[in-house]
Amino acid sequence: MQRTPLIFRFGDRELVCDGQCLIMGVLNVTPDSFSDGGEHASTERAVQHGLELLAQGAAWLDIGGESTRPGAAEVPAAEEMRRVVPVIRELRQRTDALISVDTMKAATARAALAAGAHVVNDVSGLQADPDMAAVLAESAAGCILMHLRGTPATMRSLTQYAAVVADVCTELAQRLEDAVHRSGLSPEHFMLDPGIGFAKTAEQSLALLAGVARLRELGRPVLMGPSRKSFIGQVLGQPDPRQRVWGTAGAVAACALQGADLVRVHDVREMSEVVRVCLAIRSA
Ligand code: PMM
């Protein structure tokens, strides 16, 4: 597949996104994450799990301390930091892999960047905390701008789109312009994500998964996060997120074949194999 390589910058490093579809492993350090069930609540266990994800094929770890599950309770910044900062600090000493912090809070992002994270994964696309842009600017961090309407608490009623792929593209382009303006950083510091399952019905999530190429026309690398999500549950009639691994494989294959730059997944070993085969087919 012919495609333009895109540069993603963070601090003094850069990632050339040239069609590889890297794996981002999810490391949720929360007692209430819908699919981790609090298994990794202690620092050492979380660090061990992170190292396992890297050994299984993740190029990048996304570390979060607050569940964004629909209706989940908000976690105060102090508690969020208590969960993620020690894990980031320890992992940074033990690996050179890319680390992002999954947070909407500027205070948590600042502490995570100081502890060694390279990128802020802000599911609000910089809409939740007015100080986030300044935090990014301070360390010239990278940032993932995800598309969300409302908040995780209110998003389920905000699914009115004229045409979901076109509307999400328009809104993401606005978020990017706003983020560049407010942070003073170049667009190369930002990656885009349509926010599968965030203010989207199952049908809308499926449409976005079919529209990766259109998202990439925005000129920035594209991250897709379909892992174990409820649209898979609706297609398969499978209420248990842990039983959605094969469904996730179907979605990840669609992303890899259409040129997503990064997929955010829980089942790293399995999805690494899916991606490797898809990339081999794409380059055949
Ligand atoms: N999904 C979740 C959390 N963070 N971040 C990005 N950029 N994209 C996503 O799709 C995304 C995210 C929710 O899933 P989890 O609770 O299993 O981590």
Residues whose N, C-alpha, C, O or C-beta is under 5 A from the ligand:
A	BS01	PMM	V26 F34 S35 T68 D102 N121 V123 I144 M146 D193 G195 I196 G225
